[in-house]
């Protein structure tokens, strides 16, 4: 079981610990390309591999992305299996082995299918918190380093127990992962329960606070370094328009994250991007622009028109990767810092 490093802290001490925990490296960019004038390209995938056919093809997907000479970083936004298969140690190790085949650094933020939903009988009936500990042990055994063959140093929330929340800056863009997942950010009751267990609720509170702190830290770093853009990557699609019967009761755990994104994107001069997966269908929108249904649904009074959200294809539609290029000529204040195109994998 995970040791709750934040347990017992008062609200003020908790806020201080979370804010100070990630290093605020506002110094030079690191990686293959030095300096924002050169730009760089990264790939985003998520909700893959799902099912036998996609699992069999995944090594080829890795090779296809490796063959793209432009790509210098890969981001996987979570869900490394579908929601109805077993969450076994063996499968986790296999995926980790595939991640290690990426020639470029790979950043991975967990999804709900690999731990939150593992209480389901067809997932093996695991304790989700035990699966979360196993995910951290398997994929984050070297905190502060990316996965992939060409590892890069990243600022990680290791000290407070969230090594999966990482941040780095390159070519005038701050990229951060925040561990936010579907199933109401893991607050949905487990099998046989009618409400979250105390341990489940405590984990959600801690992890959400860490994610919010990471969002604030990313924007703080961007301001300090006069970066042109911030990219926040997470698994959860908090604005899933295909979700029938949407209620705030089933999505309330996302509210602190959405409020942090609203506050920061509104006060940041540069561009603000949110990359997610979860809903499996490519989407490109501004979910919190004035007049958006999501403002009403979440009970928000302040729009966030500059928050630009991109959802990547996944599940049966995981037949492409999103190739994202930083505009080498962008300036602070530009809102089109990134350009992107879906590249077929088959």
C-alpha positions as CSV (number, residue, x, y, z in Angstrom):
1,X,0.0,0.0,0.0
2,X,1.1,3.6,-0.7
3,X,2.5,5.5,2.3
4,X,0.5,8.7,2.5
5,X,3.3,11.2,2.8
6,X,0.8,14.1,3.1
7,X,-1.3,12.6,5.9
8,X,-1.6,14.6,9.0
9,X,-0.6,17.9,7.5
10,X,-2.7,20.9,8.3
11,X,-4.2,22.8,5.3
12,X,-1.6,25.6,5.4
13,X,1.3,23.1,5.8
14,X,-0.1,20.9,3.0
15,X,-0.4,23.9,0.6
16,X,3.2,24.9,1.4
17,X,4.5,21.3,0.9
18,X,2.8,20.9,-2.4
19,X,3.8,24.2,-3.7
20,X,7.4,23.9,-2.8
21,X,7.8,20.2,-3.6
22,X,8.6,20.3,-7.3
23,X,11.8,22.0,-8.3
24,X,11.1,25.3,-10.0
25,X,13.8,25.0,-12.6
26,X,13.5,28.2,-14.6
27,X,16.9,27.9,-16.0
28,X,18.1,26.8,-19.5
29,X,16.1,24.3,-21.6
30,X,17.4,20.8,-21.6
31,X,17.3,18.0,-24.3
32,X,18.2,17.5,-27.9
33,X,17.5,21.1,-28.9
34,X,19.0,24.0,-26.9
35,X,17.1,27.3,-27.0
36,X,13.6,28.2,-28.1
37,X,14.8,29.6,-31.5
38,X,15.2,26.0,-32.8
39,X,11.8,24.6,-31.8
40,X,11.2,20.9,-31.5
41,X,8.6,18.2,-32.2
42,X,6.9,15.7,-29.8
43,X,4.4,12.9,-30.2
44,X,1.3,12.3,-28.1
45,X,-0.5,8.9,-27.7
46,X,-3.0,7.5,-25.3
47,X,-5.5,4.8,-24.5
48,X,-3.3,2.3,-26.1
49,X,-2.7,-0.6,-26.5
50,X,-6.3,-1.9,-26.1
51,X,-7.2,-5.5,-26.8
52,X,-5.3,-8.3,-28.5
53,X,-5.0,-6.8,-31.9
54,X,-3.6,-3.5,-30.7
55,X,-1.3,-5.2,-28.2
56,X,0.1,-7.4,-31.0
57,X,0.6,-4.2,-33.1
58,X,2.0,-2.0,-30.4
59,X,5.7,-2.9,-31.0
60,X,5.2,-1.8,-34.6
61,X,3.6,1.5,-33.3
62,X,6.7,2.1,-31.3
63,X,8.9,1.4,-34.3
64,X,6.8,3.8,-36.4
65,X,7.2,6.7,-34.0
66,X,10.9,5.8,-33.6
67,X,11.3,6.2,-37.4
68,X,10.0,9.8,-37.3
69,X,13.2,11.7,-37.3
70,X,11.4,14.9,-36.2
71,X,10.1,13.5,-32.9
72,X,12.3,14.3,-29.9
73,X,9.9,13.4,-27.0
74,X,6.9,11.0,-26.6
75,X,4.0,11.6,-24.2
76,X,1.6,8.8,-23.3
77,X,-1.5,10.3,-21.6
78,X,-2.5,7.1,-19.8
79,X,-4.7,3.9,-20.1
80,X,-2.2,1.3,-21.2
81,X,-5.0,-1.4,-21.3
82,X,-8.7,-1.4,-21.8
83,X,-11.2,-1.4,-18.9
84,X,-12.2,-5.1,-19.1
85,X,-8.8,-6.9,-19.0
86,X,-6.7,-8.1,-16.1
87,X,-4.4,-5.6,-14.4
88,X,-1.5,-8.1,-14.0
89,X,2.1,-7.5,-13.0
90,X,3.2,-9.4,-16.1
91,X,1.2,-7.1,-18.4
92,X,2.6,-4.0,-16.7
93,X,6.1,-5.3,-17.2
94,X,5.5,-6.0,-20.9
95,X,4.2,-2.4,-21.4
96,X,7.2,-1.1,-19.6
97,X,9.5,-3.1,-21.9
98,X,7.8,-1.6,-24.9
99,X,8.1,2.0,-23.4
100,X,11.8,1.3,-23.0
101,X,12.0,0.6,-26.7
102,X,11.2,4.2,-27.6
103,X,14.4,5.9,-28.9
104,X,13.3,9.2,-27.6
105,X,12.5,10.1,-24.0
106,X,9.0,9.0,-23.0
107,X,6.8,10.7,-20.4
108,X,3.9,8.6,-19.1
109,X,1.0,9.7,-16.9
110,X,-1.2,6.8,-15.5
111,X,-4.8,6.3,-16.5
112,X,-7.7,4.8,-14.6
113,X,-7.7,1.5,-16.5
114,X,-4.4,0.4,-15.0
115,X,-5.3,1.0,-11.4
116,X,-8.5,2.9,-10.5
117,X,-10.8,0.4,-12.2
118,X,-8.9,-2.8,-11.3
119,X,-11.4,-3.6,-8.6
120,X,-13.7,-4.9,-11.3
121,X,-14.0,-8.7,-11.4
122,X,-12.9,-8.9,-15.1
123,X,-9.8,-6.8,-14.2
124,X,-8.8,-9.3,-11.5
125,X,-10.6,-7.9,-8.5
126,X,-7.5,-6.1,-7.2
127,X,-7.3,-3.4,-4.5
128,X,-6.8,-0.3,-6.7
129,X,-4.4,1.3,-4.2
130,X,-2.2,-1.8,-4.4
131,X,-2.2,-1.6,-8.2
132,X,-1.3,2.1,-8.0
133,X,1.7,1.2,-5.9
134,X,2.7,-1.4,-8.4
135,X,2.3,1.1,-11.3
136,X,4.7,3.5,-9.5
137,X,7.2,0.7,-8.8
138,X,7.1,-0.6,-12.3
139,X,7.1,2.7,-14.3
140,X,8.7,5.2,-12.0
141,X,11.5,3.3,-10.4
142,X,14.0,6.0,-11.4
143,X,12.2,9.2,-10.2
144,X,13.3,12.3,-12.0
145,X,14.1,10.5,-15.2
146,X,11.9,9.9,-18.2
147,X,11.3,6.4,-19.7
148,X,12.7,5.5,-23.1
149,X,16.2,4.8,-24.2
150,X,17.3,8.4,-24.3
151,X,16.4,9.4,-20.8
152,X,16.0,13.1,-19.8
153,X,16.1,14.6,-16.3
154,X,12.7,16.0,-15.3
155,X,11.4,17.9,-12.2
156,X,9.3,15.3,-10.3
157,X,7.1,15.4,-7.2
158,X,9.1,12.6,-5.8
159,X,9.5,14.0,-2.3
160,X,5.8,14.1,-1.7
161,X,5.1,10.7,-3.2
162,X,4.0,11.5,-6.7
163,X,7.0,10.7,-9.0
164,X,4.6,10.5,-12.0
165,X,3.9,14.2,-11.9
166,X,6.9,15.6,-13.9
167,X,7.8,18.9,-15.5
168,X,10.4,20.1,-18.0
169,X,11.0,23.0,-20.3
170,X,12.3,23.1,-23.8
171,X,12.1,25.6,-26.7
172,X,10.1,28.1,-24.7
173,X,7.4,25.5,-23.7
174,X,6.9,24.1,-20.2
175,X,5.4,20.6,-20.3
176,X,3.9,19.0,-17.2
177,X,2.0,15.8,-16.4
178,X,-0.6,15.7,-13.8
179,X,-2.1,12.4,-12.5
180,X,-5.8,13.0,-13.0
181,X,-7.9,10.0,-14.2
182,X,-11.3,9.1,-15.2
183,X,-13.9,7.5,-13.0
184,X,-14.4,10.8,-11.2
185,X,-10.6,11.1,-10.7
186,X,-10.9,7.7,-8.9
187,X,-13.7,8.7,-6.6
188,X,-16.2,6.3,-8.2
189,X,-17.1,3.5,-5.7
190,X,-15.4,0.2,-6.0
191,X,-17.1,-3.1,-6.6
192,X,-19.5,-3.9,-3.8
193,X,-19.3,-0.4,-2.3
194,X,-21.9,2.3,-2.4
195,X,-19.5,5.1,-1.6
196,X,-15.7,5.7,-1.6
197,X,-13.8,4.0,1.2
198,X,-11.9,6.3,3.6
199,X,-8.6,5.2,2.1
200,X,-9.8,5.8,-1.5
201,X,-11.1,9.3,-0.6
202,X,-7.9,10.2,1.1
203,X,-5.8,9.1,-1.9
204,X,-8.0,11.3,-4.2
205,X,-7.6,14.3,-2.0
206,X,-3.8,13.9,-1.8
207,X,-3.3,13.2,-5.5
208,X,-5.7,16.1,-6.6
209,X,-3.8,18.5,-4.4
210,X,-0.5,17.4,-5.9
211,X,-1.9,17.8,-9.5
212,X,-3.2,21.3,-8.7
213,X,0.2,22.2,-7.2
214,X,1.9,20.9,-10.4
215,X,-0.3,23.1,-12.6
216,X,0.5,26.1,-10.5
217,X,4.2,25.2,-10.6
218,X,4.2,24.8,-14.4
219,X,2.7,28.2,-14.9
220,X,5.0,29.8,-12.3
221,X,8.0,28.4,-14.1
222,X,6.7,29.7,-17.4
223,X,6.3,33.2,-16.1
224,X,9.7,33.2,-14.5
225,X,11.4,32.1,-17.7
226,X,9.1,34.1,-20.0
227,X,8.1,30.8,-21.8
228,X,5.7,31.1,-24.7
229,X,3.4,28.2,-23.7
230,X,2.4,25.7,-21.0
231,X,1.3,22.2,-21.9
232,X,-0.6,20.2,-19.2
233,X,-1.0,16.5,-20.0
234,X,-3.4,14.1,-18.1
235,X,-5.5,11.1,-18.8
236,X,-9.0,12.3,-17.8
237,X,-11.2,13.9,-20.3
238,X,-13.0,16.3,-18.0
239,X,-15.1,17.6,-20.8
240,X,-16.4,14.4,-22.5
241,X,-19.3,15.5,-24.7
242,X,-20.2,11.8,-25.5
243,X,-20.8,11.0,-21.8
244,X,-24.5,10.2,-21.6
245,X,-26.2,11.2,-18.3
246,X,-23.4,13.5,-17.2
247,X,-23.9,14.8,-13.6
248,X,-21.8,17.0,-11.4
249,X,-22.1,14.4,-8.7
250,X,-20.2,11.9,-10.8
251,X,-17.5,14.5,-11.8
252,X,-17.1,16.7,-8.8
253,X,-13.5,15.6,-8.1
254,X,-12.4,17.4,-11.3
255,X,-13.5,20.8,-10.1
256,X,-10.2,21.8,-8.2
257,X,-8.2,20.9,-11.3
258,X,-10.5,22.8,-13.7
259,X,-10.4,25.9,-11.4
260,X,-6.6,25.8,-11.3
261,X,-6.4,25.6,-15.1
262,X,-8.9,28.5,-15.4
263,X,-7.0,30.7,-13.0
264,X,-3.6,30.0,-14.6
265,X,-4.6,30.2,-18.2
266,X,-6.5,33.5,-17.7
267,X,-3.5,35.2,-16.0
268,X,-0.8,33.8,-18.2
269,X,0.2,35.9,-21.2
270,X,1.3,32.9,-23.3
271,X,-0.6,30.0,-24.7
272,X,-2.2,27.3,-22.6
273,X,-2.7,23.7,-23.8
274,X,-4.4,20.7,-22.2
275,X,-3.7,17.3,-23.8
276,X,-5.8,14.4,-22.7
277,X,-7.2,11.0,-23.7
278,X,-9.9,8.9,-22.0
279,X,-12.8,9.5,-24.4
280,X,-10.9,7.9,-27.4
281,X,-12.0,10.3,-30.1
282,X,-9.8,13.2,-31.4
283,X,-11.1,16.6,-30.4
284,X,-9.7,20.1,-30.6
285,X,-11.6,22.8,-28.7
286,X,-11.7,25.5,-26.0
287,X,-14.0,23.7,-23.5
288,X,-14.2,26.7,-21.0
289,X,-14.8,29.5,-23.6
290,X,-17.7,31.9,-22.9
291,X,-21.0,30.2,-23.5
292,X,-19.6,26.7,-23.1
293,X,-22.0,24.1,-21.6
294,X,-19.1,23.0,-19.3
295,X,-19.2,26.3,-17.4
296,X,-22.8,25.7,-16.4
297,X,-22.2,22.0,-15.7
298,X,-19.4,22.6,-13.4
299,X,-21.0,25.7,-11.8
300,X,-18.2,28.0,-13.0
301,X,-18.7,31.7,-13.4
302,X,-15.4,32.6,-15.0
303,X,-14.6,31.4,-18.5
304,X,-11.1,30.4,-19.6
305,X,-11.1,31.2,-23.3
306,X,-7.4,30.7,-23.7
307,X,-7.3,27.1,-22.5
308,X,-6.9,25.0,-25.7
309,X,-7.7,21.3,-25.3
310,X,-6.7,18.5,-27.6
311,X,-7.9,14.9,-27.0
312,X,-6.0,12.2,-28.8
313,X,-7.4,9.2,-30.6
314,X,-7.5,6.0,-28.5
315,X,-8.9,2.5,-28.1
316,X,-10.1,1.1,-31.4
317,X,-9.2,4.5,-33.0
318,X,-5.6,4.4,-31.8
319,X,-4.4,4.2,-35.4
320,X,-2.4,7.4,-35.3
321,X,-0.1,9.6,-33.2
322,X,-0.4,13.3,-32.7
323,X,2.7,15.0,-34.0
324,X,3.1,18.3,-32.3
325,X,5.6,21.0,-33.4
326,X,6.7,24.0,-31.4
327,X,6.7,27.2,-33.6
328,X,10.3,28.3,-33.5
329,X,9.3,31.9,-34.3
330,X,6.7,32.2,-31.6
331,X,6.8,35.1,-29.2
332,X,5.3,35.5,-25.7
333,X,1.7,36.4,-26.2
334,X,1.2,34.3,-29.3
335,X,-1.7,31.8,-28.9
336,X,-0.6,29.5,-31.8
337,X,2.7,28.3,-30.3
338,X,2.0,24.7,-31.2
339,X,0.9,23.1,-34.5
340,X,-0.1,19.5,-34.8
341,X,-1.2,16.8,-37.2
342,X,-2.4,13.2,-36.8
343,X,0.1,10.8,-38.4
344,X,-1.2,7.3,-39.3
345,X,0.3,4.3,-37.6
346,X,-1.1,1.8,-40.1
